[in-house]
């Protein structure tokens, strides 16, 4: 089962709350050991920020295109 949750401040840590429907469906009880797979959602803005070092001025790009034609 996959569900999107938001980490919240909990003392000096972060915590998540399992929705009741998941707890009931999976029969999770207090003190049960469960396995959680962490996958941070990446947004396009974060991804393109990684490529910021590749930026060239627009004029350079246009000149390169003209030379190729």
C-alpha positions as CSV (number, residue, x, y, z in Angstrom):
1,X,0.0,0.0,0.0
2,X,1.3,3.5,-0.8
3,X,0.1,6.7,0.8
4,X,1.5,10.2,0.7
5,X,2.2,11.7,4.2
6,X,3.6,14.9,5.4
7,X,6.4,14.9,8.0
8,X,5.7,17.1,11.0
9,X,7.9,18.4,13.8
10,X,7.7,16.1,16.9
11,X,10.0,17.4,19.6
12,X,13.5,17.5,18.1
13,X,12.5,14.9,15.5
14,X,10.1,14.5,12.6
15,X,7.1,12.2,12.6
16,X,4.3,10.9,10.4
17,X,0.8,9.8,11.4
18,X,-0.6,6.7,9.7
19,X,-4.2,7.3,8.6
20,X,-6.9,5.2,10.4
21,X,-7.9,3.5,7.2
22,X,-4.4,2.1,6.7
23,X,-4.1,1.1,10.4
24,X,-7.4,-0.8,10.1
25,X,-6.7,-2.4,6.7
26,X,-3.2,-3.6,7.7
27,X,-4.3,-4.5,11.3
28,X,-1.6,-2.4,12.8
29,X,-1.6,-2.4,16.6
30,X,0.4,-0.5,19.2
31,X,4.0,-1.7,19.4
32,X,3.8,-3.6,16.1
33,X,7.0,-3.4,14.1
34,X,6.4,-2.0,10.6
35,X,8.7,-1.3,7.7
36,X,8.4,2.1,6.0
37,X,10.1,2.9,2.7
38,X,11.1,6.5,2.3
39,X,10.9,8.2,-1.0
40,X,11.1,12.0,-1.0
41,X,8.8,13.6,-3.6
42,X,10.9,15.7,-6.0
43,X,9.4,18.6,-7.7
44,X,10.5,19.9,-11.2
45,X,11.8,23.1,-9.6
46,X,14.3,21.1,-7.5
47,X,15.3,19.0,-10.5
48,X,15.9,22.0,-12.8
49,X,17.8,23.8,-10.0
50,X,20.4,21.0,-10.3
51,X,20.9,21.9,-13.9
52,X,21.4,25.6,-13.2
53,X,25.1,25.3,-13.9
54,X,24.3,24.5,-17.5
55,X,22.7,27.9,-18.3
56,X,24.0,29.9,-21.2
57,X,22.9,33.3,-22.2
58,X,20.1,33.3,-24.7
59,X,22.2,35.1,-27.3
60,X,24.8,32.3,-27.2
61,X,22.1,29.7,-27.8
62,X,20.7,31.6,-30.7
63,X,24.1,32.1,-32.3
64,X,24.9,28.4,-31.9
65,X,21.6,27.6,-33.6
66,X,22.3,29.9,-36.5
67,X,25.7,28.4,-37.1
68,X,24.2,24.9,-37.2
69,X,21.8,26.0,-40.0
